[in-house]
Amino acid sequence: MSQRTQHFKNTSQRMHFYRRNLPHIEAFNATYFVTFRVWKHPYLPPDARSIALRHCLFENGKRIELHACVIMPTHVHLPLTTLEDERGYPFSLAKIMKGIKGVSARNINKLLGRRGQLWQDESFDRIMRAGEFQEKLEYIITNPVSAGLVEKPGQYRWLWLPKAAQARVPVPQKSSPIVASPK
């Protein structure tokens, strides 16, 4: 399917709209909630989740400010803000996701001794509304608990939060989340 683009401009914000199968809107100074899923595979084994986490963290501080990350067996959640390039333009969310998904897929496929598509073609992304950020962080932190993978968020190896987020996000369980160290 061909990609259609349309630009929106006003005095306070420039937006970019594109559509493949899903609509995508990019804007200056926006924080996104991004989810991408495994395609036609039952789940990601532990070593594959470690690779996916490492590739998500690789972009942090380079093209994105990553606010949290959880690599679940079948999907990934990333709240992030795109950073600006040397000209002051935000990095393209589409290119960021292509980089994360493309390189991680290559390395995961190599690990698993397979070829072909690993992730669904498109990511689900949307600009977060005011006041929604805290709710999404809590969702990410409790996702492994809700899925029955661990009893407490801090037990899940593939949950990453920056130290500042750990201090301000209340966790329904009695333990604080622990930052996972990628292999």
Backbone as JSON, one array per atom type, in Angstrom:
{
  "sequence": "MSQRTQHFKNTSQRMHFYRRNLPHIEAFNATYFVTFRVWKHPYLPPDARSIALRHCLFENGKRIELHACVIMPTHVHLPLTTLEDERGYPFSLAKIMKGIKGVSARNINKLLGRRGQLWQDESFDRIMRAGEFQEKLEYIITNPVSAGLVEKPGQYRWLWLPKAAQARVPVPQKSSPIVASPK",
  "N": [[0.85, -1.17, 0.0], [0.57, 2.22, -0.8], [2.18, 5.05, 0.68], [0.59, 7.77, 2.13], [0.96, 11.22, 2.69], [0.49, 14.1, 4.72], [0.74, 17.44, 5.72], [0.38, 19.42, 8.62], [0.16, 22.7, 9.76], [0.55, 25.16, 12.21], [0.9, 28.05, 14.3], [1.94, 27.16, 16.74], [2.57, 24.44, 16.64], [3.88, 21.85, 14.56], [2.63, 19.28, 12.6], [2.68, 15.93, 11.35], [1.13, 13.73, 9.23], [0.68, 10.39, 8.37], [-0.2, 7.43, 6.57], [-0.38, 3.99, 6.48], [-1.46, 1.01, 6.79], [-2.53, 1.64, 9.15], [-3.44, 4.73, 10.74], [-1.09, 7.35, 11.39], [0.2, 9.87, 13.42], [2.53, 12.41, 13.74], [4.13, 14.75, 15.85], [5.72, 17.83, 16.9], [7.47, 17.89, 19.99], [5.94, 15.87, 21.2], [4.76, 13.19, 23.24], [4.72, 9.78, 22.89], [2.79, 6.76, 23.02], [3.76, 3.69, 22.3], [3.17, 0.55, 20.83], [4.24, -2.58, 19.78], [3.93, -5.72, 18.12], [4.61, -9.28, 18.16], [4.78, -11.22, 15.2], [2.97, -13.83, 13.91], [4.2, -15.75, 15.54], [4.43, -17.77, 18.44], [5.51, -16.74, 20.9], [8.09, -14.67, 22.42], [11.1, -16.05, 23.41], [13.04, -15.98, 26.52], [15.83, -15.08, 25.99], [15.47, -13.77, 23.56], [13.76, -11.7, 24.3], [15.55, -10.25, 25.85], [17.31, -9.32, 23.88], [15.55, -7.68, 22.4], [14.95, -5.74, 24.36], [17.51, -4.6, 24.74], [17.86, -3.37, 22.22], [15.8, -1.48, 22.21], [16.65, 0.15, 24.33], [19.01, 1.11, 23.24], [18.41, 3.27, 21.55], [17.72, 5.24, 23.35], [18.32, 8.47, 24.45], [19.64, 9.07, 22.15], [17.98, 9.22, 19.71], [15.56, 9.23, 20.9], [13.79, 9.98, 23.96], [13.41, 7.7, 26.25], [10.83, 6.69, 28.28], [9.98, 4.5, 29.65], [9.95, 0.9, 29.42], [8.71, -2.2, 28.42], [9.16, -5.53, 27.68], [7.2, -7.88, 26.62], [6.18, -11.37, 26.3], [4.77, -11.48, 23.87], [4.54, -8.91, 22.88], [5.59, -5.39, 22.85], [5.86, -2.47, 24.84], [6.33, 1.0, 24.68], [6.65, 4.08, 26.05], [7.56, 7.15, 24.8], [9.5, 10.06, 23.9], [10.27, 11.85, 21.04], [13.5, 13.0, 20.15], [15.32, 15.92, 19.02], [16.92, 16.58, 15.88], [20.1, 17.85, 14.59], [19.23, 20.12, 13.26], [17.03, 20.93, 14.61], [14.67, 19.59, 14.2], [12.25, 17.08, 14.99], [13.19, 13.65, 15.33], [12.06, 11.18, 13.05], [9.33, 9.21, 13.93], [8.56, 6.92, 12.56], [10.99, 6.13, 11.34], [12.54, 5.69, 13.6], [11.19, 3.53, 14.79], [11.44, 1.66, 12.75], [14.18, 1.24, 12.85], [14.54, 0.17, 15.49], [12.85, -2.12, 15.42], [13.75, -3.44, 13.09], [16.56, -4.04, 13.43], [16.49, -5.44, 15.85], [14.86, -7.6, 15.1], [16.49, -8.87, 13.18], [18.62, -9.73, 14.82], [17.29, -11.31, 16.73], [16.14, -13.27, 15.09], [18.51, -14.44, 14.2], [19.46, -15.51, 16.61], [17.4, -17.37, 17.08], [17.7, -19.03, 14.93], [16.31, -18.66, 12.54], [14.52, -17.14, 9.75], [13.01, -14.26, 8.17], [10.01, -12.32, 8.74], [9.6, -10.91, 11.95], [8.31, -9.08, 13.68], [5.04, -7.56, 13.71], [4.08, -5.68, 10.86], [3.41, -2.9, 11.17], [3.53, -0.5, 13.85], [1.54, 0.23, 16.74], [0.79, 3.38, 17.49], [0.34, 6.35, 19.37], [-0.22, 9.76, 20.19], [0.18, 10.79, 23.45], [-2.31, 12.04, 25.64], [-2.73, 14.99, 27.71], [-2.17, 14.4, 31.12], [-2.31, 11.65, 30.92], [0.03, 10.26, 31.04], [1.06, 9.2, 33.54], [-0.8, 7.16, 34.04], [-0.25, 5.41, 31.88], [2.4, 4.69, 32.47], [2.0, 3.27, 34.85], [0.45, 1.19, 33.84], [2.32, -0.12, 32.18], [4.19, -0.95, 34.1], [2.68, -2.73, 35.63], [1.92, -4.61, 33.76], [3.39, -7.14, 33.34], [2.66, -8.42, 35.74], [-0.13, -8.5, 35.61], [-0.35, -10.22, 33.45], [0.36, -12.55, 34.59], [2.99, -13.34, 34.73], [4.85, -12.7, 36.69], [4.89, -12.12, 40.26], [5.39, -9.65, 41.39], [6.21, -6.42, 40.09], [8.99, -5.75, 40.11], [10.23, -8.16, 39.8], [10.29, -8.83, 37.16], [12.36, -9.28, 34.52], [12.47, -7.92, 32.07], [11.48, -5.38, 32.23], [11.98, -1.98, 32.13], [12.8, 1.03, 33.66], [13.59, 4.48, 33.93], [15.59, 5.86, 36.58], [14.38, 8.16, 37.74], [11.68, 7.81, 37.1], [11.12, 5.53, 38.53], [11.12, 6.48, 41.11], [8.85, 8.12, 41.21], [6.57, 6.7, 40.41], [3.8, 5.13, 41.65], [3.47, 1.84, 42.81], [1.25, -0.85, 42.8], [1.91, -3.17, 44.21], [3.96, -4.31, 47.01], [6.67, -3.99, 46.54], [9.29, -2.05, 44.99], [9.74, -1.23, 41.52], [12.4, -2.73, 39.7], [15.2, -1.77, 37.82], [15.85, -3.4, 34.9], [18.73, -5.06, 33.76], [20.12, -5.14, 30.62], [21.28, -8.0, 28.82]],
  "CA": [[0.0, 0.0, 0.0], [1.39, 3.42, -0.85], [2.12, 5.9, 1.86], [0.09, 9.11, 1.86], [1.36, 12.14, 3.75], [-0.17, 15.39, 4.77], [1.36, 18.25, 6.75], [-0.46, 20.39, 9.28], [1.01, 23.72, 10.35], [0.01, 26.35, 12.85], [1.99, 28.79, 14.92], [2.53, 26.52, 17.91], [2.98, 23.04, 16.47], [3.82, 21.27, 13.22], [2.28, 17.87, 12.68], [2.86, 15.16, 10.13], [0.21, 12.59, 9.21], [0.89, 9.42, 7.31], [-1.05, 6.26, 6.71], [-0.11, 2.76, 5.75], [-2.72, 0.36, 7.11], [-2.99, 2.37, 10.33], [-3.07, 6.15, 10.69], [-0.01, 7.74, 12.29], [0.39, 11.31, 13.51], [3.74, 12.82, 14.42], [4.09, 16.17, 16.19], [6.82, 18.34, 17.72], [7.33, 17.83, 21.45], [4.89, 14.93, 21.6], [5.13, 11.94, 23.88], [3.95, 8.72, 22.26], [2.69, 5.43, 23.59], [3.96, 2.81, 21.15], [3.1, -0.89, 21.06], [4.4, -3.43, 18.6], [3.64, -7.12, 18.44], [5.22, -10.39, 17.44], [3.94, -11.61, 14.07], [2.88, -15.26, 13.58], [5.04, -16.57, 16.4], [3.69, -17.87, 19.7], [6.05, -15.85, 21.93], [9.53, -14.45, 22.42], [11.76, -16.69, 24.54], [13.78, -15.02, 27.35], [16.98, -14.46, 25.34], [14.97, -12.87, 22.52], [13.29, -10.51, 25.0], [16.74, -9.47, 26.23], [17.77, -8.64, 22.67], [14.59, -6.6, 22.1], [15.17, -4.69, 25.36], [18.77, -3.94, 24.43], [17.69, -2.49, 21.05], [14.97, -0.33, 22.63], [17.49, 1.02, 25.15], [20.05, 1.68, 22.4], [17.96, 4.56, 21.0], [17.5, 6.19, 24.42], [19.33, 9.52, 24.51], [20.15, 9.34, 20.81], [16.87, 9.74, 18.9], [14.37, 9.28, 21.75], [13.86, 9.9, 25.41], [12.58, 6.55, 26.6], [10.29, 6.9, 29.62], [9.83, 3.16, 30.23], [9.94, -0.13, 28.38], [8.46, -3.56, 28.87], [9.18, -6.5, 26.59], [6.37, -9.01, 27.0], [6.44, -12.48, 25.37], [4.12, -11.3, 22.56], [4.49, -7.51, 22.46], [6.46, -4.42, 23.5], [5.28, -1.15, 25.09], [7.33, 2.06, 24.82], [6.29, 5.5, 26.05], [8.78, 7.85, 24.41], [9.44, 11.38, 23.28], [11.33, 11.95, 20.03], [14.44, 14.09, 20.32], [15.51, 16.73, 17.82], [18.2, 16.44, 15.18], [20.95, 19.04, 14.64], [18.5, 21.26, 12.69], [15.91, 21.25, 15.48], [13.48, 18.84, 13.81], [12.19, 15.81, 15.71], [13.46, 12.45, 14.55], [10.85, 10.53, 12.57], [8.91, 8.04, 14.69], [8.59, 5.77, 11.64], [12.38, 5.69, 11.18], [12.97, 5.17, 14.89], [10.6, 2.2, 14.97], [12.06, 0.79, 11.76], [15.49, 0.89, 13.38], [14.4, -0.73, 16.64], [12.26, -3.4, 15.02], [14.56, -4.1, 12.07], [17.8, -4.6, 13.98], [16.15, -6.47, 16.85], [14.37, -8.78, 14.37], [17.65, -9.57, 12.61], [19.39, -10.4, 15.88], [16.46, -12.36, 17.32], [16.08, -14.36, 14.11], [19.81, -15.12, 14.23], [19.44, -16.3, 17.84], [16.45, -18.48, 16.96], [18.01, -19.84, 13.75], [15.21, -18.56, 11.58], [14.53, -15.98, 8.85], [11.7, -13.7, 7.88], [9.42, -11.27, 9.56], [9.42, -11.22, 13.37], [7.33, -8.15, 14.24], [4.0, -7.07, 12.8], [4.61, -4.63, 9.99], [3.24, -1.56, 11.74], [3.38, -0.34, 15.29], [0.4, 1.01, 17.18], [1.34, 4.53, 18.2], [-0.53, 7.51, 19.49], [0.26, 10.83, 21.04], [-0.52, 10.75, 24.74], [-3.02, 13.24, 26.06], [-2.33, 15.55, 29.0], [-2.67, 13.64, 32.25], [-2.36, 10.22, 30.62], [1.37, 9.69, 31.17], [1.15, 8.4, 34.76], [-1.62, 5.95, 33.82], [0.47, 4.5, 30.97], [3.53, 4.14, 33.21], [1.48, 2.25, 35.77], [0.04, 0.06, 33.0], [3.53, -0.82, 31.77], [4.78, -1.58, 35.28], [1.85, -3.85, 36.09], [1.62, -5.53, 32.65], [3.86, -8.51, 33.61], [1.89, -8.97, 36.86], [-1.46, -8.79, 35.06], [-0.23, -11.37, 32.54], [0.68, -13.74, 35.38], [4.39, -13.74, 34.52], [5.53, -12.5, 37.97], [3.99, -11.65, 41.31], [5.7, -8.24, 41.64], [6.88, -5.84, 38.91], [10.44, -5.79, 40.23], [10.72, -9.5, 39.47], [10.28, -9.04, 35.72], [13.66, -8.88, 33.95], [12.39, -7.13, 30.84], [10.85, -4.09, 32.54], [12.99, -0.95, 32.34], [12.35, 2.38, 34.0], [14.69, 5.33, 34.4], [15.55, 6.03, 38.03], [13.4, 9.2, 38.11], [10.33, 7.24, 37.0], [10.96, 4.58, 39.63], [10.85, 7.23, 42.33], [7.55, 8.79, 41.23], [5.45, 5.86, 39.99], [3.35, 4.22, 42.71], [3.27, 0.47, 42.36], [0.26, -1.44, 43.67], [2.5, -4.19, 45.07], [4.78, -3.77, 48.08], [8.07, -3.77, 46.15], [9.53, -1.06, 43.95], [10.27, -1.86, 40.32], [13.86, -2.75, 39.56], [15.63, -1.59, 36.45], [16.46, -4.62, 34.35], [19.99, -4.88, 33.04], [20.15, -5.97, 29.42], [22.45, -8.9, 28.73]],
  "C": [[0.89, 1.24, 0.0], [1.17, 4.29, 0.38], [1.64, 7.29, 1.44], [0.52, 10.01, 3.0], [0.64, 13.45, 3.61], [0.46, 16.17, 5.91], [0.35, 19.24, 7.3], [0.46, 21.41, 9.92], [0.13, 24.75, 11.04], [1.15, 26.99, 13.6], [2.64, 28.05, 16.07], [3.06, 25.12, 17.65], [2.87, 22.62, 15.01], [3.56, 19.8, 13.39], [2.47, 17.23, 11.32], [1.93, 13.95, 10.24], [0.62, 11.68, 8.08], [0.05, 8.19, 7.6], [-0.48, 5.14, 5.86], [-1.41, 1.98, 5.87], [-3.37, 1.05, 8.31], [-2.65, 3.84, 10.16], [-1.99, 6.44, 11.73], [0.11, 9.26, 12.25], [1.65, 11.57, 14.3], [3.65, 14.31, 14.68], [5.34, 16.55, 16.98], [6.48, 18.2, 19.19], [6.23, 16.91, 21.93], [5.51, 13.73, 22.3], [4.17, 10.89, 23.36], [3.87, 7.49, 23.15], [2.71, 4.48, 22.4], [3.88, 1.35, 21.61], [3.38, -1.58, 19.73], [4.39, -4.88, 19.03], [4.44, -8.1, 17.59], [4.25, -10.82, 16.36], [4.07, -13.1, 13.82], [3.87, -16.14, 14.34], [4.34, -16.65, 17.74], [4.19, -16.9, 20.77], [7.55, -15.68, 21.74], [10.14, -15.17, 23.62], [12.6, -15.65, 25.31], [14.96, -14.34, 26.66], [16.56, -13.48, 24.24], [14.42, -11.59, 23.15], [14.45, -9.62, 25.44], [17.29, -8.71, 25.04], [16.85, -7.47, 22.35], [14.78, -5.44, 23.09], [16.44, -3.91, 25.05], [18.62, -2.97, 23.25], [16.78, -1.31, 21.35], [15.81, 0.66, 23.43], [18.58, 1.71, 24.33], [19.67, 3.07, 21.89], [17.79, 5.63, 22.07], [18.66, 7.18, 24.51], [19.93, 9.86, 23.17], [19.06, 9.98, 19.93], [15.58, 9.83, 19.7], [14.75, 9.47, 23.2], [12.88, 8.8, 25.78], [12.14, 6.71, 28.05], [10.09, 5.59, 30.37], [9.86, 2.18, 29.07], [9.59, -1.45, 29.05], [8.4, -4.45, 27.63], [8.41, -7.72, 27.1], [6.63, -10.16, 26.01], [5.84, -12.27, 23.98], [4.1, -9.87, 22.05], [5.42, -6.65, 23.29], [5.68, -3.13, 23.68], [6.41, -0.15, 25.33], [6.65, 3.43, 24.92], [7.58, 6.28, 25.78], [8.48, 9.23, 23.86], [10.57, 11.42, 22.26], [12.2, 13.15, 20.34], [14.59, 14.83, 19.0], [16.88, 16.48, 17.21], [18.96, 17.77, 15.26], [20.28, 20.29, 14.06], [17.31, 21.68, 13.55], [14.61, 20.55, 15.11], [13.45, 17.52, 14.59], [12.54, 14.65, 14.77], [12.13, 11.8, 14.21], [10.54, 9.28, 13.4], [8.95, 6.79, 13.82], [10.01, 5.24, 11.48], [12.93, 5.11, 12.48], [12.47, 3.74, 15.07], [11.18, 1.2, 13.96], [13.43, 0.33, 12.25], [15.4, -0.11, 14.53], [13.91, -2.1, 16.2], [13.14, -4.16, 14.03], [15.79, -4.78, 12.64], [17.49, -5.67, 15.01], [15.66, -7.74, 16.16], [15.52, -9.58, 13.78], [18.39, -10.37, 13.68], [18.59, -11.51, 16.56], [16.34, -13.54, 16.37], [17.39, -15.15, 14.09], [19.89, -16.02, 15.47], [18.59, -17.55, 17.69], [16.71, -19.38, 15.75], [16.9, -19.82, 12.72], [15.39, -17.31, 10.74], [13.12, -15.45, 8.72], [11.24, -12.7, 8.91], [9.22, -11.75, 11.0], [8.29, -10.38, 13.96], [6.23, -7.87, 13.23], [4.53, -5.86, 12.07], [4.53, -3.24, 10.61], [3.16, -1.62, 13.26], [2.09, 0.43, 15.56], [0.98, 2.17, 17.97], [0.3, 5.62, 18.28], [0.09, 8.51, 20.43], [-0.55, 10.78, 22.33], [-1.14, 12.1, 25.06], [-2.47, 13.72, 27.4], [-2.95, 14.71, 30.11], [-2.67, 12.14, 32.07], [-1.03, 9.5, 30.93], [1.48, 8.75, 32.37], [0.38, 7.08, 34.62], [-0.9, 4.94, 32.94], [1.69, 3.9, 31.65], [3.08, 3.02, 34.15], [1.04, 1.01, 35.0], [1.26, -0.78, 32.62], [4.14, -1.59, 32.94], [3.99, -2.81, 35.71], [1.53, -4.88, 35.0], [2.14, -6.95, 32.9], [3.1, -9.2, 34.75], [0.51, -9.38, 36.36], [-1.46, -10.01, 34.15], [0.13, -12.65, 33.28], [2.11, -14.22, 35.22], [5.23, -13.63, 35.8], [4.5, -12.08, 38.99], [4.16, -10.16, 41.6], [6.45, -7.68, 40.44], [8.39, -5.94, 38.94], [11.05, -7.14, 39.89], [10.86, -9.72, 37.97], [11.54, -8.44, 35.09], [13.57, -7.91, 32.8], [11.53, -5.88, 31.0], [11.98, -3.11, 32.83], [12.31, 0.37, 32.63], [13.57, 3.21, 34.35], [14.51, 5.57, 35.9], [14.52, 7.06, 38.47], [11.98, 8.66, 38.08], [10.09, 6.26, 38.14], [10.56, 5.31, 40.91], [9.44, 7.79, 42.37], [6.35, 7.93, 40.86], [5.03, 4.95, 41.13], [3.05, 2.85, 42.11], [2.3, -0.19, 43.31], [0.8, -2.52, 44.6], [3.41, -3.52, 46.08], [6.22, -3.52, 47.69], [8.14, -2.7, 45.08], [10.04, -1.78, 42.72], [11.79, -1.74, 40.28], [14.2, -2.6, 38.1], [16.32, -2.85, 36.0], [17.74, -4.25, 33.63], [19.97, -5.76, 31.81], [21.41, -6.82, 29.41], [23.46, -8.35, 27.79]]
}
